[in-house]
Amino acid sequence: MCQAAQLGEADRIPHKTPRPAITKVESVGLALRHNNCWLLRQCPAGARREGLWEFPHEQIDDDSKPIQGAEAFLRAIVAEQQPVLPAGSHDHSITRYRVRIHLFTAEIKKGTLLGEGRWIPAAEMAELPMSAPHRRIWNHLQQAPS
């Protein structure tokens, strides 16, 4: 028998709090290429992944279709519109969140940005500090046929 039960104090021991429910997060990521450079964004100061580089991505509603989310996101970040092509999905976890990134690629001809980001030459990608999920995306893109 446990000591607290023997002393009659078992009811004073706090109950284990239940784990928080898993929250699923759906997002779209864009792997945009322009003249053998890739569009990346650096996570800002104060962000969870401060200073790390990532492909542009944003959360979408659960009821949204990923392709529509990717097309709308593309319109917000580059001036020229090209078709986006599905390139698989990548899952990772952050605490109680299960994140799925639906990845899309596009070849951008002019490269004029409407939002933040920088075109990084493919030869420099291996040296950049990237978050683990986005490093896996980069590795996936390198293995994919061009």
Secondary structure in CASP SS format (residue, H / E / C, confidence):
PFRMAT SS
TARGET T0000
AUTHOR 0000-0000-0000
METHOD secondary structure of the structure
MODEL  1
M C 1.00
C C 1.00
Q H 1.00
A H 1.00
A H 1.00
Q H 1.00
L C 1.00
G C 1.00
E C 1.00
A H 1.00
D H 1.00
R H 1.00
I C 1.00
P C 1.00
H C 1.00
K C 1.00
T C 1.00
P C 1.00
R C 1.00
P C 1.00
A C 1.00
I C 1.00
T E 1.00
K E 1.00
V E 1.00
E E 1.00
S E 1.00
V E 1.00
G E 1.00
L E 1.00
A E 1.00
L E 1.00
R E 1.00
H E 1.00
N C 1.00
N C 1.00
C E 1.00
W E 1.00
L E 1.00
L E 1.00
R E 1.00
Q E 1.00
C C 1.00
P C 1.00
A C 1.00
G C 1.00
A C 1.00
R C 1.00
R C 1.00
E C 1.00
G C 1.00
L C 1.00
W E 1.00
E E 1.00
F C 1.00
P C 1.00
H E 1.00
E E 1.00
Q E 1.00
I C 1.00
D C 1.00
D C 1.00
D C 1.00
S C 1.00
K C 1.00
P H 1.00
I H 1.00
Q H 1.00
G H 1.00
A H 1.00
E H 1.00
A H 1.00
F H 1.00
L H 1.00
R H 1.00
A H 1.00
I H 1.00
V E 1.00
A C 1.00
E C 1.00
Q C 1.00
Q C 1.00
P C 1.00
V C 1.00
L E 1.00
P E 1.00
A E 1.00
G E 1.00
S E 1.00
H E 1.00
D E 1.00
H E 1.00
S E 1.00
I E 1.00
T C 1.00
R C 1.00
Y E 1.00
R E 1.00
V E 1.00
R E 1.00
I E 1.00
H E 1.00
L E 1.00
F E 1.00
T E 1.00
A E 1.00
E E 1.00
I C 1.00
K C 1.00
K C 1.00
G C 1.00
T C 1.00
L E 1.00
L C 1.00
G C 1.00
E C 1.00
G C 1.00
R E 1.00
W E 1.00
I E 1.00
P E 1.00
A H 1.00
A H 1.00
E H 1.00
M H 1.00
A H 1.00
E H 1.00
L C 1.00
P C 1.00
M E 1.00
S C 1.00
A H 1.00
P H 1.00
H H 1.00
R H 1.00
R H 1.00
I H 1.00
W H 1.00
N H 1.00
H H 1.00
L H 1.00
Q H 1.00
Q H 1.00
A C 1.00
P C 1.00
S C 1.00
END
